[in-house]
Amino acid sequence: MSKIQNKQTCLVHAPRKAPQYIETVQPPLFRASTIIFKNTDALFNRHWTDAYDYSYGTHGTPTTFTLADNIAQIEGGQHSLLTPSGLSAINLVNSCFLSHGDEVWVPDNIYGPNMEHLRNLHQRYGIEVKIYNALEHESFQPTSKTKLLWLEAAGSVSLEFPDLKRLVRKARQSGILTALDNTWGAGLAFNAFDFSDEHLSVDLTVHALTKYPSGGADILMGSVVTRDRKLYQQLFRMHAIQGISISGDDAAQIQRSLAHMQLRYQQQSTNTIVLLNWLKQQPEFVQVLHPADENSPGHQYWKETCIDKQSAGLVSVIFKPEYDLESVRKFCDQLRLFKLGFSWGGPVSLVMLYQLKEMRTLECTHLKEGVLVRFCIGLEAVDDLITDIQQALQVLR
Ligand SMILES: *Cc1c(COP(=O)(O)O)cnc(C)c1O
């Protein structure tokens, strides 16, 4: 092409292009809605469902597919889809596999917004939502209408580790699809696609990449992983027709953080165990909840499931009944290093308080009465975190 004279056109058509042969540690970042076809032949022969064929930004770019492949590999799956948040990954599974008249089973301690989402599906589309106790596989009673079993290991807030093996085995025997919220294990604590000697596997995992993969408390993203090509194709189609897509910049940031995710996970896990042992000695708490603790609900299932006895950086405490909500609020407000906020897996330690009774449907005899406080361990020195909790406890003493 002859030299462009018009400055405005020059501004749009940059003269220099990145060479194809240059290699960098981090993969190149693609930002795209439009992907330019070489010619009409390429346009008419495009395969938008193929991850190595690029047609439009919502269907994926090399940046998003690189991250998707990485997440699938970490979790022990084959295929992965990325969504703008963990909750939208949950939504993708529910809207892809549940139809009018179907029944879905969820544990009582499931991630709260998933329950809200399912209640909404119940009201609008007549999907039946049944609740089971994650510690008692007998409480999961599938019927001929049961389509999907949700699992979460460990459960949200109260951190019970579920009887994964027996629950998954029962679902498999009845031909029911299993989906596990894998955010706590992050694909590191156990392999959801092969967690026992019998190669038991769930069908789908959902992961809030917002937590450990991001590691920065700054980016929202989610994933759905499977090993099954047919399930993947169904999900891919639903993902496409719902217009679910993520930003290339966000994907590149998470890709960058993956290199040190395991190191962060291990450090936070180790520090949490140190904190756990200290918390157990404090007189204010009636119960300390962490799957690695032998008195915690589901400890035996954690032991039979988790590789190298790993666990996420979360520990919850239940205050003795004499400490009412007011005094627990004072304690939380007195903390300096622990910040009051949702989420976890980031560099800054977080605290959140809950009134469990209002959140559970079933009777939970395994949990003591009292206000619950959940600590999420960041990357601070654990001694400083202990000192912080100690000084905040003074307001109660
Ligand atoms: C945070 C979280 C989610 C949702 O992730 P977002 O990206 O915040 O929407 C889902 N499940 C669990 C267990 C979580 O902790």
The ligand as an ORCA input file, in Angstrom:
! r2SCAN-3c Opt
* xyz 0 1
  C     -16.367    -16.024     46.406
  C     -17.028    -17.304     46.155
  C     -17.867    -17.482     45.053
  C     -18.251    -16.353     44.114
  O     -17.186    -15.717     43.514
  P     -17.337    -14.199     43.017
  O     -16.260    -14.045     42.021
  O     -17.188    -13.341     44.230
  O     -18.692    -14.068     42.410
  C     -18.411    -18.732     44.858
  N     -18.163    -19.750     45.697
  C     -17.375    -19.608     46.772
  C     -17.139    -20.769     47.649
  C     -16.780    -18.384     47.036
  O     -16.013    -18.264     48.111
*
